Amino acid sequence: VAALSGAFSRAKPRAAQAFERFVSQRQAGTALPQSRTLAATDRKSSQPLQRRYSSSGEAVSGSGEAVSGSGDVANLTEMTGGEVIFNMLVEHGVDTVFGYSGGAVLPLIDAFHGKGIQWITSSHEQCSGHSAAAYAKSTGKYGVAIVTSGPGLTNMVTPMQDALTDGVPLVVFSGQVPTGAMGTDAFQECPATEITRPCCKWNYVCLDFNMLPWAVNEAFRIANSGRPGPVHIDLPKDIISMRAKVPDSVFKKTSQATADAKPMLVMADIEKAVELINKAKRPIFYVGQGCSHCPELLAKVAKKANIPVTTTIHAMGIFDEREPLSLHMLGMHGAAYANFAIQNSDCIIAIGSRFDDRTTGIVAKYAPKARAAEKEGTGGIVHINIDKSCFGKVLKPTVACWADSLDALEAMDDLIVAPTDPARADWVTQCQEWKTNYPFDYVKAPGGAIKTQQVIAEINKYLHDSGTIDSKEVAISTGVGNHQMMSCQFIRWTKPRQMITSGSLGVMGAGLPFAIGAQVANPDCLSILIDGDGSFGMTNMDLQTVKRYQLPVKMAIMNDGRQQMVWIWQRLFFDGRYISVDNFNPDFVKLAEAYGIKAMMCDNEEDLPGAIEKWLTFDGPMLMDFRVIPDICLPMVAPGKALDEMMLLQDRDAILGDGDLELGSHKFEGVAPS
């Protein structure tokens, strides 16, 4: 019990005092009252909640005094704590919840029976969390997950950390043992809020029935305030089982529920930034997912100022990659031309991005031309972000603007002038030359075999040639590994939120639940999974969720029998001492068919185009097992190197040496798809 006090004290001073009383009562053996009333105050506004209610069913004021049954509290409905939470979710516009059942959380799950919120049961709590996150990633709305106590909650830790690092508004509810059993090592008890504290923006253990509406409002407010992220509410079973008469007036979002959504724009900072941009001869936009809600405005400003645009992995598609100014993704496995542009730019405008290490290379060698221009007052690094904690975390910007990307771009649009200096046009021409000279490419496999790059390029070709990429919503989810980076490279992304992946945490196994979450969120979209055999092996049991809900997800497994990205690192940096990289896979076609899902295998380039068309146009879920030859993902920025010190395709033979023989020795059967 004592271990929980720290987490609970983060919520409110009054609530913390109540918890201390609770601890004292538990230690003294005193019976815990059925319900208490707290005049809790919001941390930001210090305003008390307007109505409370007691276990007797009487409405009470914020001070705990009884309120007459007249006026706005006359309409009382008896309900459980679980039903209170359900009604609060309805009030917040939640239409779908992902979860897994368990004894401690049953009183909450019971409230969903026959009601209007869609409940999706996943095969595992981790899958529930990833699917809820993908729901949020693909829509921009909240993702909600509900799990039981103990292992149910611990299985949610990875999705929460993934949501924290990728900025996803994930709201998690977990069951907990009854308050009277807390601290006794009861069955499936764990210190939930202590466990989740490092991997969420805010957490709270609710020890009072009266606090449930406030807790839900607070969770939704914090999840989407500033940089989005996960929040967690822990719910003791007796609190969500308790019944009371509740006034309808409590089921309203408080004003604090949408407060602090974004900071006030400081025009002086924007003016400093625009002054540098207008002076710059070689500027570049470095865009993150913080611009997901303003792609049109970004395109308008970039075209007006004739500034090339490169993006992070989560921002792909925010700036249509078919545009001449697009430099696609930068970074460790990003476009060589994007990396060259960053290193040669005199003014980097980072907006909605945070200088992740995979996008900077070694910081000491990052952006030398921009740093030189900073000293001369003709350029530098402009950092615009809604999360001010990221300023200076990796590198010190010339100008920092704490602002929402939309507000910043609107202000910049009014101040940026169309360039007249021919140096700006020369800069764009230089970037185009790099694009021509250093395209994404690969060495084809011998004997008609196929590689991951070739399969993904063919998927991209079908999506664009058929017009599918423009005629309907497309969501492409990936796991983590070579296939993830090659998907970034060989697909031309055209809209925000098309790419659903684990960027910062790099969670293998997230791909299938991501594809499920994206499909549930957008029933009419084409939800595609591009996964590796290793990544898919971690959560392929979630095929049952695909079948259970008849989700028309199209699944592609890049099956090379290895954890190939790790194999390459062992060859390059560990003298070829290979260990723990060979996968022992089932027959993925038979596995899918065992779940009642249509599946095919393809291992040759002659059948590849037809197999992809049949797969992507199939009416229902379908899995493709692509037997591919393993390869190295290039370009690649090695550890300790600058962005422009890349291993390029022309370096491939020197990198691999005899290793290319090992790559080419992968056997394939030559069997056409049925």
JOHUUR-V639821 format. One record per residue. PHI is phi as a letter, one per 30 degrees, with the letter a starting at -180 (NA if undefined). Layout:
phi=PHI
phi=PHI
This chain:
phi=NA
phi=e
phi=d
phi=d
phi=d
phi=d
phi=d
phi=d
phi=d
phi=d
phi=d
phi=a
phi=e
phi=d
phi=d
phi=d
phi=d
phi=d
phi=d
phi=d
phi=d
phi=d
phi=d
phi=d
phi=d
phi=d
phi=d
phi=d
phi=i
phi=d
phi=d
phi=d
phi=d
phi=d
phi=a
phi=b
phi=c
phi=c
phi=d
phi=d
phi=c
phi=d
phi=d
phi=d
phi=c
phi=h
phi=c
phi=d
phi=d
phi=d
phi=b
phi=b
phi=b
phi=c
phi=d
phi=d
phi=j
phi=d
phi=d
phi=b
phi=d
phi=d
phi=d
phi=j
phi=d
phi=d
phi=c
phi=d
phi=d
phi=c
phi=i
phi=d
phi=c
phi=d
phi=d
phi=c
phi=b
phi=d
phi=a
phi=d
phi=d
phi=d
phi=d
phi=d
phi=d
phi=e
phi=d
phi=d
phi=d
phi=e
phi=d
phi=d
phi=i
phi=d
phi=c
phi=b
phi=b
phi=c
phi=a
phi=b
phi=d
phi=l
phi=e
phi=d
phi=c
phi=e
phi=d
phi=d
phi=d
phi=e
phi=d
phi=d
phi=d
phi=i
phi=c
phi=d
phi=c
phi=d
phi=c
phi=c
phi=d
phi=c
phi=d
phi=a
phi=d
phi=d
phi=d
phi=e
phi=d
phi=d
phi=d
phi=d
phi=d
phi=d
phi=e
phi=d
phi=e
phi=d
phi=c
phi=i
phi=c
phi=d
phi=c
phi=b
phi=b
phi=b
phi=b
phi=d
phi=d
phi=h
phi=d
phi=d
phi=d
phi=d
phi=d
phi=c
phi=d
phi=d
phi=e
phi=d
phi=d
phi=d
phi=d
phi=d
phi=d
phi=c
phi=i
phi=c
phi=d
phi=c
phi=c
phi=c
phi=c
phi=b
phi=d
phi=b
phi=d
phi=e
phi=e
phi=d
phi=c
phi=d
phi=i
phi=c
phi=h
phi=d
phi=e
phi=h
phi=c
phi=a
phi=d
phi=e
phi=d
phi=d
phi=d
phi=d
phi=e
phi=d
phi=c
phi=a
phi=d
phi=a
phi=b
phi=a
phi=c
phi=c
phi=c
phi=b
phi=e
phi=d
phi=d
phi=e
phi=d
phi=d
phi=d
phi=d
phi=e
phi=d
phi=d
phi=d
phi=d
phi=d
phi=e
phi=c
phi=d
phi=i
phi=d
phi=e
phi=a
phi=d
phi=b
phi=b
phi=c
phi=c
phi=b
phi=e
phi=d
phi=d
phi=d
phi=d
phi=d
phi=e
phi=c
phi=a
phi=d
phi=c
phi=d
phi=e
phi=d
phi=d
phi=d
phi=b
phi=d
phi=d
phi=d
phi=d
phi=d
phi=c
phi=d
phi=h
phi=d
phi=a
phi=d
phi=d
phi=d
phi=c
phi=d
phi=d
phi=d
phi=d
phi=d
phi=d
phi=d
phi=d
phi=e
phi=d
phi=d
phi=d
phi=d
phi=d
phi=c
phi=b
phi=d
phi=b
phi=d
phi=c
phi=c
phi=c
phi=d
phi=d
phi=c
phi=e
phi=c
phi=b
phi=d
phi=d
phi=d
phi=e
phi=d
phi=d
phi=d
phi=d
phi=d
phi=d
phi=c
phi=h
phi=c
phi=d
phi=b
phi=b
phi=b
phi=d
phi=d
phi=d
phi=c
phi=e
phi=j
phi=d
phi=c
phi=e
phi=d
phi=d
phi=d
phi=e
phi=d
phi=d
phi=c
phi=i
phi=d
phi=c
phi=j
phi=e
phi=c
phi=d
phi=d
phi=e
phi=d
phi=d
phi=d
phi=d
phi=d
phi=e
phi=d
phi=c
phi=d
phi=c
phi=a
phi=c
phi=c
phi=d
phi=b
phi=i
phi=b
phi=b
phi=h
phi=e
phi=d
phi=d
phi=c
phi=c
phi=i
phi=d
phi=d
phi=d
phi=c
phi=d
phi=h
phi=d
phi=d
phi=d
phi=d
phi=d
phi=d
phi=e
phi=d
phi=d
phi=i
phi=c
phi=l
phi=k
phi=b
phi=c
phi=b
phi=c
phi=a
phi=d
phi=c
phi=d
phi=d
phi=d
phi=d
phi=i
phi=d
phi=c
phi=b
phi=d
phi=d
phi=d
phi=b
phi=c
phi=b
phi=d
phi=a
phi=d
phi=e
phi=d
phi=d
phi=d
phi=d
phi=d
phi=d
phi=d
phi=d
phi=d
phi=c
phi=d
phi=c
phi=d
phi=d
phi=c
phi=d
phi=d
phi=d
phi=d
phi=d
phi=d
phi=d
phi=d
phi=d
phi=d
phi=d
phi=d
phi=d
phi=d
phi=d
phi=d
phi=d
phi=b
phi=d
phi=d
phi=a
phi=a
phi=c
phi=d
phi=d
phi=d
phi=i
phi=i
phi=d
phi=b
phi=b
phi=e
phi=e
phi=d
phi=d
phi=d
phi=d
phi=d
phi=d
phi=e
phi=d
phi=d
phi=e
phi=d
phi=d
phi=d
phi=i
phi=d
phi=d
phi=c
phi=d
phi=b
phi=d
phi=b
phi=b
phi=c
phi=c
phi=b
phi=d
phi=b
phi=k
phi=e
phi=d
phi=d
phi=d
phi=d
phi=d
phi=e
phi=d
phi=c
phi=c
phi=c
phi=d
phi=b
phi=b
phi=d
phi=i
phi=d
phi=c
phi=c
phi=a
phi=c
phi=d
phi=d
phi=d
phi=i
phi=d
phi=d
phi=j
phi=d
phi=e
phi=d
phi=d
phi=d
phi=d
phi=d
phi=d
phi=d
phi=d
phi=d
phi=d
phi=b
phi=e
phi=c
phi=d
phi=c
phi=c
phi=c
phi=c
phi=c
phi=b
phi=c
phi=d
phi=d
phi=d
phi=d
phi=d
phi=d
phi=b
phi=d
phi=d
phi=d
phi=e
phi=d
phi=d
phi=e
phi=d
phi=e
phi=c
phi=h
phi=d
phi=d
phi=d
phi=c
phi=c
phi=b
phi=c
phi=d
phi=c
phi=c
phi=i
phi=b
phi=d
phi=d
phi=d
phi=d
phi=e
phi=d
phi=d
phi=d
phi=d
phi=d
phi=c
phi=b
phi=h
phi=i
phi=d
phi=d
phi=a
phi=i
phi=b
phi=c
phi=c
phi=c
phi=c
phi=d
phi=d
phi=d
phi=d
phi=d
phi=d
phi=d
phi=d
phi=d
phi=d
phi=i
phi=c
phi=d
phi=a
phi=b
phi=b
phi=b
phi=b
phi=b
phi=d
phi=d
phi=d
phi=e
phi=e
phi=d
phi=d
phi=d
phi=d
phi=d
phi=d
phi=d
phi=c
phi=d
phi=d
phi=k
phi=d
phi=a
phi=c
phi=c
phi=c
phi=c
phi=d
phi=c
phi=d
phi=d
phi=a
phi=c
phi=c
phi=b
phi=d
phi=b
phi=c
phi=d
phi=e
phi=i
phi=c
phi=d
phi=e
phi=c
phi=c
phi=c
phi=d
phi=c
phi=e
phi=d
phi=c
phi=e
phi=d
phi=d
phi=d
phi=d
phi=h
phi=d
phi=d
phi=d
phi=d
phi=d
phi=d
phi=d
phi=d
phi=d
phi=d
phi=b
phi=c
phi=i
phi=c
phi=d
phi=d
phi=d
